[in-house]
Amino acid sequence: MPFTPIQTLDCKADVKIFFSGLLMLTPSENDSCEVFVHTSAPRHYLTIEVRRKQDGRPDEVMMRHLGPLSFIQTDEDPDVTPIHGMAIRKVFRTPPSVNGVKSFEPQEPQPEGAPDGLSKAIDLAGSKFHDGNPKLHRDSDVRILDVDPLGARPSILLTDGTLYTASKTPPELTIKLNDANGTKVRDLDPFAKLIGAAITLDDRSSVIISWSQQGELETLPLIKKPGVSYEIYIVNDPLFENDSIPSEDNPKHDEFKEYYKVLQVPSDKQFRLEVKPREGVVPPDRGSTRAPCMSVVISGGG
C-alpha cells in the first residue's frame, strides 16, 4: 500500500532527514518505511551524518558513518533474521504512542523553491512508470519491482515522519524519459532530486538512531530542546566529478540503469534518462554531479 497522504507539513520540524542518491523508499509493515541502500553501483558511496542546529552557532556534527552498513537486530525477537543496518525510530516515554510514515500531498500548488508533495518524486511503481507493485512476471515467480536484497540491504528503517520533496531538479535541465532502445517516451517535469522527512517531537518523545560501529551497537538520542533542531543526511552519491575531465575518462551514469541492477524489471520494460541543458541556457553549478542522482519511491502503485 502507498504511504498515507496528508495535506500538512511541519516546515519547522525538530528532526529533518534528507535522502540523496541511490536509495529506494518503500512502505513496510506497521506504517513504517524501509529505505533500501543500493550497494552495487560503482563510484557511489554511502555517508550518513547527524547535525545539531542552533541559531547563531555552527552546526555540531553528532555522528558520521562512512561506507556500507552492518546488519543490526531491530526486532525484539532475537530469532528474527536482521534486514536493517540502521533504525531511526520515534519513541515515547508515556502512552499513547502513535507512529507512522506519511506523505505530504498538498491540495494547492506550492511556491517555487518551497517544499512540495512526495508525488513530485519518481515513483517507479506509479502509473507513469511501471504501474503497480508487485506484479508477477509471466510464467515466473519473480515479481516486478522486487528489490534484490543482496544489492540493497542492509536497509534503513524509518518508523515515523512525513515524506516530501525537499528540492527539485533545476528548470535549466531538459530531462527525457526514453525506453530501453533509446526512443523518447516523454519529457519529464522537474522532479524530486532530494527527498525529505519531517519528524515533530514533544516533551514526551524523542528520536533514537541505532546502528553498528566497529561491531558494537550504538544509539544516538535526539531530544527536543528549546532552540535546537536536528538534520540527518543519508547520501548514496558519487564523490565530486570534474566536468573538465574528458568523458572517456569520466563516464556519466544513468540512474535508472543503476536502479535496474537491483530491481526485477524485464530489460525490454526498462527506462533510461537523458539529461541535457536547455538550448541556450547555462546550467547551474551542479555541486557534485550534473546528473540528477535522485532517490526514488516504490510506493505500491497508483
C-alpha positions in Angstrom: 0.0 0.0 0.0 1.2 3.6 -0.7 2.1 5.9 2.2 -0.9 7.6 3.8 -1.2 11.1 2.3 -1.7 14.2 4.5 -2.1 17.8 3.5 0.1 19.4 6.1 3.9 19.6 6.6 5.7 21.0 9.7 8.4 23.1 8.0 10.0 23.7 11.4 10.1 20.1 12.4 12.5 19.2 15.2 14.2 16.5 13.1 14.6 16.6 9.3 16.0 13.8 7.2 17.3 14.2 3.7 17.7 11.3 1.2 20.0 11.8 -1.8 21.4 9.3 -4.3 20.6 5.7 -4.9 18.1 5.0 -2.2 14.6 3.4 -2.6 11.9 4.3 -0.2 9.2 1.7 0.2 6.2 1.3 2.6 6.6 -1.6 5.0 4.7 -3.1 7.9 3.3 -1.1 10.8 3.2 2.1 8.6 7.0 2.3 8.6 9.3 2.9 5.7 12.2 0.7 4.5 14.9 2.6 2.8 16.9 0.3 0.5 20.5 1.3 0.0 21.9 0.5 -3.5 25.3 -1.1 -2.8 26.0 -2.4 -6.3 26.6 0.9 -8.2 30.2 1.8 -8.9 31.5 5.1 -7.6 28.6 5.6 -5.2 29.4 6.0 -1.6 27.1 5.8 1.4 27.6 8.6 4.0 25.3 9.4 7.0 25.7 12.4 9.1 23.6 13.8 12.0 23.9 17.5 12.8 22.6 19.5 15.8 21.5 23.0 14.7 21.1 26.2 16.8 20.6 29.7 15.6 23.7 31.8 15.5 26.0 28.8 16.1 27.8 26.5 13.7 26.3 23.1 13.2 27.6 20.4 15.6 28.3 17.0 14.0 26.9 14.4 16.4 27.5 11.3 14.3 29.1 10.3 11.0 29.0 7.0 9.2 31.1 6.1 6.1 30.7 3.1 3.9 28.3 0.1 4.0 26.1 -0.6 7.0 26.3 -3.7 9.1 23.2 -5.7 10.0 21.7 -4.9 13.4 18.8 -6.6 15.3 15.8 -4.2 15.1 13.2 -6.7 16.3 12.7 -7.7 19.9 12.8 -11.3 18.8 16.5 -12.4 18.5 15.4 -15.3 16.3 14.3 -12.9 13.6 16.9 -12.5 10.8 18.0 -8.9 10.7 17.5 -7.0 7.5 18.3 -3.4 8.6 21.6 -1.7 9.2 20.2 1.4 10.8 16.9 2.3 12.6 15.5 5.8 13.0 12.7 5.5 15.5 10.4 7.9 17.2 9.9 6.7 20.7 7.5 7.8 23.5 8.2 7.9 27.3 4.5 7.9 28.1 1.4 6.5 26.2 -0.2 6.8 23.8 2.4 6.1 21.2 1.4 6.6 17.7 3.9 6.2 14.9 3.7 6.1 11.1 5.3 7.3 8.0 3.1 9.5 5.8 3.5 11.5 2.6 2.9 15.2 2.2 0.4 15.8 -0.6 -0.8 19.5 -0.7 -4.1 20.4 -2.4 -2.7 23.6 -3.8 0.5 24.2 -6.0 3.4 25.2 -3.8 5.5 28.3 -4.3 8.8 27.9 -6.3 11.5 26.7 -4.0 9.2 25.6 -1.2 8.8 22.0 0.0 6.5 20.1 -2.2 4.5 16.9 -2.2 6.1 13.5 -2.4 4.2 13.0 -5.6 6.9 15.1 -7.3 9.4 12.2 -6.6 9.9 9.5 -9.1 7.6 6.6 -8.0 8.8 3.5 -10.0 5.5 1.7 -9.1 3.4 4.6 -10.2 1.2 4.8 -13.3 3.8 6.9 -15.1 6.4 4.3 -14.9 5.8 0.6 -14.1 2.2 1.0 -12.9 1.8 -1.2 -9.9 3.8 -3.2 -7.4 4.0 -6.1 -7.2 3.1 -7.9 -10.5 4.1 -11.4 -11.3 6.3 -11.9 -14.4 4.5 -14.1 -16.9 5.4 -17.7 -16.2 7.6 -16.7 -13.3 7.5 -16.4 -9.5 9.6 -13.2 -9.6 7.6 -10.1 -9.0 8.2 -6.9 -11.0 10.0 -4.2 -8.8 11.0 -6.7 -6.1 14.3 -5.4 -4.7 17.3 -7.7 -4.7 18.3 -7.9 -1.0 21.9 -8.9 -2.0 22.3 -5.5 -3.7 20.2 -3.3 -1.4 20.5 -4.5 2.2 21.2 -3.8 5.0 18.5 -1.2 4.7 17.4 1.7 6.9 14.2 1.5 9.0 12.2 4.7 9.5 9.2 4.4 11.8 7.8 8.0 11.7 7.8 11.1 9.7 6.2 13.0 6.8 7.9 12.4 3.5 8.1 15.3 1.0 10.0 16.7 -1.9 12.7 18.9 -0.4 14.3 20.0 -3.7 13.5 19.5 -7.4 15.7 19.3 -10.5 16.5 22.7 -11.9 14.4 24.0 -14.8 17.6 24.7 -16.7 17.8 21.0 -17.5 15.8 19.1 -20.1 15.2 15.5 -18.8 13.8 13.0 -21.2 12.5 9.6 -20.4 13.5 7.0 -23.0 12.6 3.4 -23.4 15.3 0.6 -23.4 16.1 1.3 -27.1 16.7 5.0 -26.5 13.4 6.1 -28.1 11.9 9.1 -26.4 8.8 8.3 -24.3 8.2 11.8 -22.9 9.8 14.9 -21.3 9.8 14.8 -17.6 8.7 17.8 -15.5 11.1 18.8 -12.7 11.1 16.1 -10.1 12.5 15.5 -6.6 16.2 15.3 -6.6 16.2 15.4 -2.8 13.5 13.7 -0.6 12.9 14.9 2.9 11.3 13.5 6.0 10.0 15.8 8.8 9.5 14.5 12.4 7.9 16.6 15.1 8.8 16.0 18.7 7.2 17.0 22.0 8.3 16.7 25.7 7.5 13.1 25.9 9.0 11.9 22.6 12.4 11.6 21.0 14.1 10.1 18.0 16.6 7.2 18.6 19.1 6.3 15.9 20.6 2.8 16.1 23.5 1.4 14.0 26.6 -0.7 14.3 30.0 0.8 14.6 33.1 -1.5 14.8 30.9 -4.4 15.7 29.2 -2.6 18.6 25.6 -1.5 18.6 25.4 2.3 19.0 22.4 4.5 19.8 22.1 8.3 19.5 19.0 10.0 21.0 17.7 13.3 19.5 15.8 15.1 22.3 13.5 18.1 22.0 15.3 21.2 23.4 14.4 24.9 23.1 16.1 26.4 20.1 17.6 23.1 18.9 16.8 21.1 15.8 18.5 18.2 14.1 19.2 17.3 10.5 20.2 13.8 9.2 21.8 13.4 5.8 21.6 10.0 4.2 23.6 10.2 0.9 24.5 7.5 -1.6 26.0 9.7 -4.3 29.2 9.8 -6.3 32.0 11.9 -4.9 33.0 15.1 -6.7 33.1 14.8 -10.5 35.1 17.3 -12.5 33.4 18.4 -15.7 36.7 19.3 -17.3 37.8 15.7 -17.4 37.1 14.1 -20.8 34.0 11.9 -20.8 36.0 8.8 -21.8 37.9 9.2 -18.5 34.9 10.3 -16.5 32.0 8.3 -17.8 28.5 9.5 -16.9 26.0 7.2 -15.4 22.2 6.7 -15.8 20.4 6.4 -12.5 17.6 4.3 -13.9 20.2 1.8 -15.3 21.8 1.6 -11.9 18.4 1.1 -10.2 17.6 -1.8 -12.5 20.6 -3.7 -11.3 18.7 -4.4 -8.0 15.1 -4.2 -9.3 13.3 -7.1 -11.0 12.2 -5.4 -14.3 12.5 -7.1 -17.7 15.1 -5.5 -19.9 12.6 -4.6 -22.6 10.4 -2.8 -20.0 13.2 -0.6 -18.5 13.6 3.2 -18.9 16.6 5.4 -19.3 17.1 9.1 -18.5 18.6 11.6 -20.9 19.7 14.8 -19.2 20.8 17.9 -21.2 21.0 21.7 -20.6 18.1 23.5 -22.2 19.3 25.1 -25.5 20.8 28.5 -25.0 20.7 28.1 -21.2 23.8 27.8 -19.0 23.2 25.0 -16.5 23.6 25.8 -12.8 26.6 24.8 -10.7 25.9 21.2 -10.0 27.8 20.6 -6.8 28.9 17.0 -7.3 27.2 15.6 -10.4 25.1 17.2 -13.1 23.1 14.0 -13.5 20.1 14.0 -11.0 21.3 11.4 -8.6 17.9 11.1 -7.1 16.3 8.8 -4.5 13.1 7.1 -5.7 9.9 5.8 -4.2 8.4 2.4 -4.8 5.0 3.1 -3.3 2.7 0.3 -4.4 1.3 2.0 -7.5 -1.5 4.2 -8.4 
